[in-house]
Amino acid sequence: MSDVPESSDKKEEETNIPDPEEEESDDSSDEGEGGASGEAEMDFLRNLFSRTLGLGPSEKVLDELTLDGVARYMQSGTCKNIICMVGAGISTSAGIPDFRSPGTGLYANLQKYNLPYPEAIFQIDYFKKHPEPFFALARELYPGQFKPTVCHYFIRLLKEKGLLRRCYSQNIDTLERVAGLEGDDLIEAHGTFYTSHCVSFSCRTEYNLDWMKEKIFSDEIPKCDKCSGLVKPDIVFFGENLPARFFTSMKMDFPRCDLLIIMGTSLQVQPFASLVSRVPKSTPRLLINMEKTGQSDALMGMLGFGGGMDFDSEKAYRDVAYLSTCDEGCLALADLLGWKVELEELVKREHEMIDSKDKKDKAKPANQSPGAAQGNAGAETGKSDKAE
């Protein structure tokens, strides 16, 4: 299970309002030529908005808008803080369905749960009344049954080489952690199965991954050992709050980003999708995906405004789209960087370790019972009302 619901709260954009006396007017146009005058006025407005909103053209960092250009930039010594933004597409090769693909996506295959509508399975109010469908689905897609993909291990390589500032993930499958990313490396924007909490506000007892796994695979609805309340994995449902770290970290990370790598996400939902516009104007942005996503609104693009992706216009200067599966794209980039053999060996070694551990776990006595990790949680966050 990967993408989860996300907040639609809008973030405040910091803008510097220019002094009108500092704005330059264009007096060079002939007053008798309305077309020229109109164009000059449009240029003036375009420049005004560009300076006010910080949306104008900026320095071109890449020598060409290709994967090769990105690789050369990564090897230049000036690219030191890479942020990855990832969605369900990085986990599909592990066997985990995304949400929206016609026929194969999660929402297209929920008929057996007799839901009033597909999204109900991730709505907190419906979950509290009818938790059975969610836990039945969780049993099918539970973390620990899948191995990280080439893409997950490419992100780990970025970390090991000192280039990864942070990975912002929409996924709840915990595969980033299995691949070797630790808490400080990762912002799980939609929460995680890694921990669970009693939903009762007066209790909020915390439970670990093993405790929840035991309950789910025993066909039990997880109930709190303290108050008998319902226990829910710490993933963000519709109507719930996003983790506070999402908001605090993005304010620190994105202004310092040297390269933004976006993989396996439709970039359709806020606030996650808006993160692409939070990097500096000169920062290159690489999309590895099956199709182009996150592009600027057509009208705003014509005016030269907007922080969305621009791959194809004459004004494109920093955005690169590599259309392929996420694994293929990461292998191609690793090859250009001279990391391909290292990446392939890492994947093989880690998968062998996971298989070996699985065999040992299956050989353990069935009566070994994992315990609960006590603690309180409950981050103050923005509301969630959409799903990726």
Disulfide bonds with the S-S distance in Angstrom:
none
